[in-house]
Amino acid sequence: MAWVYLIVASLGEIFGVMTINIYNQKKSFTWLFIMVITFGFGFYFLSLAMREIQLGTAYAIWTGLGAAGAVLMGILFFKESAGWKRMLFLTCIIAGAVGLKVLD
């Protein structure tokens, strides 16, 4: 169950970063509130995951999936570039997260 919590925590990180971008564009209290709630949601599930998964592994996978998800969100919703170099290094981040899961 800890791995499910870690994936859910990563979604909180991804959507939290996305709401930062939206907040920077709209500057409304509503988006600030959504940002705080979303990050809080992610941190809560990260804490649940860390009850069973080692600190280093949990944090590395959480940040790796969060970074990869944020890049994908940027490409899909904010018209950021999707060049081959960017995709290559995104693949490296995902491979590192998978490697940590396999070794744990």
LOZA-63982 format. One record per residue: chain; x, y, z of N, C-alpha, C, O in turn; residue in three letters. Coordinates in nm, 3 decimals, decimal comma. Layout:
N
   unit       n_X       n_Y       n_Z      ca_X      ca_Y      ca_Z       c_X       c_Y       c_Z       o_X       o_Y       o_Z   code
      A         X         Y         Z         X         Y         Z         X         Y         Z         X         Y         Z    ALA
...
***
This chain:
104
   unit       n_X       n_Y       n_Z      ca_X      ca_Y      ca_Z       c_X       c_Y       c_Z       o_X       o_Y       o_Z   code
      A     0,082    -0,120     0,000     0,000     0,000     0,000     0,086     0,126     0,000     0,044     0,231    -0,049    MET
      A     0,208     0,115     0,056     0,296     0,231     0,064     0,332     0,284    -0,075     0,346     0,405    -0,094    ALA
      A     0,346     0,195    -0,172     0,379     0,239    -0,308     0,262     0,313    -0,372     0,283     0,406    -0,450    TRP
      A     0,141     0,273    -0,339     0,023     0,346    -0,388     0,022     0,486    -0,327    -0,004     0,584    -0,396    VAL
      A     0,051     0,494    -0,197     0,057     0,625    -0,131     0,163     0,713    -0,197     0,142     0,833    -0,214    TYR
      A     0,275     0,654    -0,233     0,383     0,730    -0,295     0,342     0,783    -0,432     0,376     0,896    -0,468    LEU
      A     0,271     0,704    -0,508     0,222     0,750    -0,638     0,120     0,862    -0,621     0,123     0,961    -0,693    ILE
      A     0,030     0,846    -0,524    -0,069     0,952    -0,496     0,002     1,079    -0,450    -0,037     1,189    -0,488    VAL
      A     0,106     1,064    -0,368     0,184     1,180    -0,322     0,251     1,249    -0,441     0,258     1,372    -0,445    ALA
      A     0,298     1,172    -0,536     0,360     1,229    -0,656     0,258     1,308    -0,737     0,291     1,412    -0,795    SER
      A     0,135     1,261    -0,742     0,030     1,336    -0,810     0,006     1,470    -0,741    -0,018     1,570    -0,808    LEU
      A     0,013     1,471    -0,608     0,001     1,596    -0,535     0,113     1,692    -0,572     0,090     1,813    -0,585    GLY
      A     0,233     1,640    -0,589     0,347     1,722    -0,630     0,327     1,777    -0,771     0,351     1,895    -0,797    GLU
      A     0,283     1,691    -0,861     0,262     1,732    -1,001     0,156     1,842    -1,010     0,179     1,946    -1,071    ILE
      A     0,042     1,817    -0,949    -0,066     1,916    -0,956    -0,035     2,040    -0,874    -0,082     2,149    -0,906    PHE
      A     0,044     2,024    -0,767     0,086     2,142    -0,691     0,173     2,235    -0,775     0,154     2,356    -0,772    GLY
      A     0,267     2,179    -0,848     0,352     2,259    -0,935     0,269     2,323    -1,046     0,292     2,438    -1,083    VAL
      A     0,174     2,250    -1,098     0,087     2,305    -1,200     0,007     2,425    -1,146    -0,010     2,525    -1,215    MET
      A    -0,040     2,414    -1,022    -0,116     2,524    -0,965    -0,028     2,646    -0,937    -0,077     2,759    -0,937    THR
      A     0,102     2,624    -0,912     0,193     2,739    -0,899     0,194     2,819    -1,029     0,186     2,942    -1,027    ILE
      A     0,204     2,748    -1,140     0,205     2,814    -1,270     0,074     2,889    -1,295     0,075     3,002    -1,344    ASN
      A    -0,037     2,826    -1,263    -0,167     2,892    -1,282    -0,179     3,012    -1,188    -0,229     3,117    -1,228    ILE
      A    -0,135     2,996    -1,063    -0,140     3,108    -0,968    -0,057     3,227    -1,018    -0,099     3,342    -1,007    TYR
      A     0,061     3,198    -1,074     0,145     3,305    -1,126     0,079     3,380    -1,242     0,105     3,498    -1,264    ASN
      A    -0,007     3,311    -1,314    -0,077     3,375    -1,425    -0,200     3,452    -1,378    -0,229     3,560    -1,431    GLN
      A    -0,273     3,399    -1,281    -0,402     3,458    -1,242    -0,400     3,536    -1,112    -0,486     3,622    -1,091    LYS
      A    -0,305     3,508    -1,023    -0,290     3,579    -0,895    -0,419     3,592    -0,816    -0,453     3,700    -0,768    LYS
      A    -0,491     3,482    -0,801    -0,614     3,488    -0,722    -0,598     3,407    -0,593    -0,520     3,311    -0,587    SER
      A    -0,673     3,447    -0,492    -0,670     3,376    -0,365    -0,715     3,231    -0,383    -0,665     3,142    -0,315    PHE
      A    -0,807     3,208    -0,473    -0,858     3,072    -0,497    -0,745     2,980    -0,542    -0,732     2,869    -0,490    THR
      A    -0,663     3,025    -0,637    -0,553     2,940    -0,685    -0,445     2,924    -0,579    -0,381     2,819    -0,573    TRP
      A    -0,424     3,025    -0,497    -0,329     3,012    -0,385    -0,378     2,905    -0,288    -0,300     2,822    -0,241    LEU
      A    -0,506     2,909    -0,257    -0,566     2,810    -0,168    -0,555     2,669    -0,227    -0,519     2,574    -0,157    PHE
      A    -0,587     2,655    -0,355    -0,577     2,524    -0,421    -0,433     2,474    -0,418    -0,410     2,355    -0,398    ILE
      A    -0,337     2,563    -0,438    -0,197     2,525    -0,435    -0,157     2,471    -0,298    -0,091     2,367    -0,289    MET
      A    -0,195     2,539    -0,194    -0,161     2,496    -0,057    -0,226     2,361    -0,026    -0,161     2,272     0,030    VAL
      A    -0,352     2,345    -0,062    -0,423     2,219    -0,037    -0,358     2,105    -0,115    -0,340     1,995    -0,063    ILE
      A    -0,324     2,131    -0,240    -0,266     2,026    -0,325    -0,131     1,980    -0,272    -0,105     1,860    -0,264    THR
      A    -0,045     2,075    -0,235     0,084     2,036    -0,178     0,066     1,966    -0,043     0,137     1,870    -0,014    PHE
      A    -0,028     2,013     0,037    -0,055     1,946     0,165    -0,099     1,802     0,145    -0,056     1,713     0,217    GLY
      A    -0,184     1,780     0,047    -0,229     1,646     0,009    -0,109     1,559    -0,027    -0,098     1,445     0,019    PHE
      A    -0,019     1,613    -0,109     0,100     1,538    -0,149     0,190     1,504    -0,031     0,237     1,391    -0,020    GLY
      A     0,214     1,602     0,056     0,298     1,578     0,173     0,236     1,475     0,267     0,307     1,392     0,324    PHE
      A     0,106     1,480     0,282     0,040     1,383     0,370     0,060     1,241     0,318     0,095     1,151     0,395    TYR
      A     0,038     1,220     0,190     0,055     1,086     0,135     0,202     1,044     0,131     0,233     0,925     0,141    PHE
      A     0,292     1,140     0,115     0,434     1,108     0,125     0,468     1,058     0,265     0,544     0,963     0,281    LEU
      A     0,411     1,121     0,365     0,437     1,077     0,503     0,382     0,936     0,528     0,443     0,857     0,599    SER
      A     0,268     0,906     0,468     0,213     0,770     0,481     0,304     0,669     0,413     0,327     0,561     0,467    LEU
      A     0,354     0,703     0,296     0,442     0,612     0,223     0,572     0,588     0,299     0,626     0,477     0,296    ALA
      A     0,622     0,690     0,366     0,750     0,678     0,435     0,742     0,595     0,563     0,844     0,572     0,627    MET
      A     0,624     0,551     0,599     0,613     0,459     0,712     0,671     0,322     0,675     0,716     0,248     0,763    ARG
      A     0,670     0,289     0,546     0,720     0,158     0,502     0,835     0,165     0,403     0,910     0,069     0,389    GLU
      A     0,850     0,277     0,335     0,955     0,292     0,234     1,065     0,379     0,293     1,037     0,479     0,360    ILE
      A     1,190     0,341     0,269     1,303     0,416     0,321     1,299     0,561     0,274     1,254     0,590     0,163    GLN
      A     1,347     0,651     0,359     1,346     0,794     0,333     1,407     0,828     0,197     1,343     0,895     0,116    LEU
      A     1,528     0,784     0,172     1,596     0,818     0,047     1,523     0,769    -0,075     1,512     0,842    -0,174    GLY
      A     1,473     0,648    -0,070     1,400     0,591    -0,182     1,269     0,664    -0,204     1,237     0,702    -0,316    THR
      A     1,193     0,685    -0,097     1,064     0,752    -0,110     1,080     0,894    -0,164     1,007     0,935    -0,253    ALA
      A     1,175     0,967    -0,110     1,193     1,106    -0,153     1,241     1,113    -0,297     1,193     1,196    -0,375    TYR
      A     1,335     1,027    -0,334     1,387     1,028    -0,472     1,277     0,994    -0,573     1,268     1,057    -0,677    ALA
      A     1,197     0,895    -0,542     1,089     0,858    -0,634     0,982     0,967    -0,638     0,930     1,000    -0,745    ILE
      A     0,949     1,023    -0,523     0,850     1,130    -0,516     0,893     1,250    -0,601     0,815     1,302    -0,680    TRP
      A     1,017     1,293    -0,583     1,064     1,408    -0,661     1,082     1,372    -0,808     1,055     1,454    -0,895    THR
      A     1,128     1,250    -0,836     1,146     1,208    -0,975     1,015     1,202    -1,051     1,004     1,255    -1,162    GLY
      A     0,916     1,138    -0,991     0,785     1,132    -1,056     0,721     1,270    -1,064     0,655     1,304    -1,162    LEU
      A     0,742     1,349    -0,960     0,689     1,486    -0,962     0,753     1,568    -1,073     0,684     1,641    -1,144    GLY
      A     0,885     1,557    -1,088     0,954     1,631    -1,194     0,910     1,584    -1,331     0,882     1,665    -1,420    ALA
      A     0,904     1,452    -1,350     0,862     1,397    -1,479     0,718     1,439    -1,511     0,688     1,477    -1,624    ALA
      A     0,632     1,431    -1,413     0,493     1,471    -1,433     0,479     1,619    -1,463     0,397     1,659    -1,545    GLY
      A     0,561     1,701    -1,396     0,556     1,845    -1,420     0,602     1,878    -1,562     0,545     1,965    -1,627    ALA
      A     0,704     1,808    -1,609     0,749     1,828    -1,748     0,637     1,791    -1,845     0,609     1,865    -1,939    VAL
      A     0,574     1,678    -1,821     0,465     1,635    -1,909     0,347     1,732    -1,904     0,287     1,762    -2,008    LEU
      A     0,314     1,781    -1,786     0,205     1,880    -1,774     0,241     2,008    -1,849     0,156     2,067    -1,915    MET
      A     0,366     2,050    -1,838     0,411     2,168    -1,910     0,398     2,152    -2,060     0,356     2,244    -2,130    GLY
      A     0,434     2,035    -2,109     0,423     2,008    -2,252     0,278     2,001    -2,296     0,241     2,059    -2,398    ILE
      A     0,195     1,931    -2,219     0,057     1,908    -2,259    -0,034     2,030    -2,242    -0,122     2,054    -2,325    LEU
      A    -0,013     2,107    -2,135    -0,107     2,213    -2,103    -0,052     2,355    -2,113    -0,129     2,451    -2,122    PHE
      A     0,081     2,370    -2,112     0,138     2,505    -2,111     0,229     2,532    -2,231     0,305     2,629    -2,232    PHE
      A     0,221     2,447    -2,332     0,291     2,466    -2,460     0,442     2,477    -2,445     0,506     2,554    -2,516    LYS
      A     0,500     2,401    -2,351     0,645     2,397    -2,338     0,702     2,302    -2,442     0,632     2,216    -2,495    GLU
      A     0,829     2,319    -2,472     0,891     2,239    -2,579     0,900     2,092    -2,539     0,909     2,057    -2,421    SER
      A     0,900     2,006    -2,642     0,912     1,861    -2,621     1,022     1,806    -2,710     1,005     1,704    -2,777    ALA
      A     1,135     1,874    -2,711     1,247     1,832    -2,794     1,303     1,696    -2,751     1,276     1,648    -2,641    GLY
      A     1,381     1,636    -2,840     1,432     1,502    -2,813     1,526     1,500    -2,693     1,527     1,402    -2,619    TRP
      A     1,603     1,605    -2,672     1,694     1,608    -2,557     1,615     1,611    -2,426     1,650     1,544    -2,329    LYS
      A     1,510     1,688    -2,426     1,424     1,696    -2,308     1,361     1,560    -2,278     1,356     1,517    -2,163    ARG
      A     1,314     1,494    -2,382     1,252     1,362    -2,365     1,355     1,258    -2,321     1,322     1,169    -2,243    MET
      A     1,478     1,269    -2,371     1,584     1,177    -2,330     1,609     1,187    -2,180     1,615     1,085    -2,110    LEU
      A     1,624     1,309    -2,131     1,651     1,325    -1,988     1,529     1,297    -1,901     1,544     1,256    -1,785    PHE
      A     1,413     1,318    -1,953     1,291     1,278    -1,883     1,289     1,126    -1,867     1,251     1,075    -1,762    LEU
      A     1,329     1,056    -1,971     1,339     0,910    -1,965     1,440     0,867    -1,859     1,419     0,768    -1,789    THR
      A     1,550     0,941    -1,847     1,650     0,910    -1,744     1,592     0,924    -1,603     1,620     0,841    -1,516    CYS
      A     1,512     1,028    -1,582     1,449     1,047    -1,450     1,357     0,929    -1,419     1,361     0,875    -1,309    ILE
      A     1,275     0,891    -1,515     1,182     0,780    -1,496     1,258     0,650    -1,474     1,220     0,570    -1,388    ILE
      A     1,363     0,627    -1,550     1,444     0,506    -1,533     1,507     0,501    -1,394     1,516     0,394    -1,334    ALA
      A     1,549     0,616    -1,343     1,605     0,620    -1,208     1,501     0,585    -1,102     1,532     0,513    -1,007    GLY
      A     1,380     0,636    -1,117     1,273     0,605    -1,023     1,239     0,456    -1,027     1,220     0,394    -0,923    ALA
      A     1,231     0,401    -1,147     1,202     0,257    -1,161     1,317     0,176    -1,099     1,293     0,077    -1,030    VAL
      A     1,440     0,219    -1,123     1,555     0,148    -1,066     1,551     0,146    -0,915     1,582     0,044    -0,853    GLY
      A     1,515     0,257    -0,853     1,505     0,260    -0,706     1,397     0,167    -0,656     1,412     0,105    -0,551    LEU
      A     1,286     0,158    -0,729     1,179     0,065    -0,690     1,226    -0,079    -0,699     1,198    -0,160    -0,611    LYS
      A     1,297    -0,109    -0,805     1,344    -0,246    -0,825     1,446    -0,286    -0,718     1,446    -0,400    -0,672    VAL
      A     1,531    -0,192    -0,678     1,634    -0,222    -0,579     1,583    -0,220    -0,435     1,652    -0,270    -0,346    LEU
      A     1,467    -0,164    -0,410     1,418    -0,155    -0,273     1,364    -0,286    -0,223     1,318    -0,295    -0,109    ASP
***
